[in-house]
Amino acid sequence: LGARFSLSDSTAILERRAGTGALGRSLELTRGRFLIFFGLCTITIVPIMLAGFVVFLPLEFFPEYDHWLVSTALACVVDLLEPWMTLVFVAAYVQCRAEERRARASAAAVAAGPESAAGSSD
């Protein structure tokens, strides 16, 4: 469900939807794209987790250097990577909305196709 709900933050902010409305909209936008969003979750979350592991690993081997200032500074370094995840999912949201608009436009063109062609020849 995490992959399917990954656009809920973007829909809540960009479409001003609250609570379950944002979750439902995220489900709509990600329908049929589970593997894509699972991959996006993987390539955004795993590097942040690895960076946190690598940054804090020396403190496990050298506990004498573990001071709250050092831990805070290292946590800030890891926190600087987190906005990247937000940017990736906002870009995915924009892409899904563009595809949705194109699908609606082509469906409208197909529905109005023969009638609009006959009306324009008058």
C-alpha positions, -999 to +999 in steps of 0.1 A: +000+000+000+029+023+005+036+024-032-001+031-040-003+058-013+030+075-023+012+104-041-011+112-012+011+140+001+012+156-033-025+153-039-033+167-004-012+198-011-016+204-048-052+194-051-062+206-016-077+172-007-079+161+029-076+127+046-092+099+027-098+121-003-060+124-008-056+087-003-083+078-028-069+102-053-035+087-049-050+053-056-066+066-087-033+081-100-013+050-093-038+025-107-020+001-130+014+016-121+023-004-090+057-015-101+067+020-112+058+034-079+073+005-060+106+012-079+103+049-071+099+041-034+129+018-035+152+042-053+143+070-030+141+054+004+170+029+002+197+055-005+185+076+024+186+046+047+221+036+034+233+071+040+220+071+075+237+038+081+270+049+066+270+083+084+263+068+119+284+036+115+316+052+128+299+062+160+293+025+167+329+017+163+342+047+182+316+054+210+340+079+226+332+103+199+294+099+203+284+134+215+250+149+211+265+177+188+281+151+166+249+131+164+229+162+156+253+173+129+252+138+113+214+137+115+213+171+097+234+156+069+210+127+065+180+151+067+193+171+038+187+140+016+150+137+024+137+165+002+150+145-028+123+119-021+096+146-020+108+160-053+107+126-070+071+120-059+059+155-069+075+149-103+057+116-105+024+133-096+029+159-123+035+131-148+004+112-138-017+143-140-004+150-175-011+115-187-046+117-172-053+150-191-040+134-223-062+104-219-093+126-212-085+147-243-081+118-266-113+101-252-132+134-258-118+136-293-128+100-301-162+106-287-168+138-307-148+126-337-173+120-365-198+145-353-172+173-350-158+165-385-193+167-400-201+200-382-169+216-393-175+211-430-206+233-430 
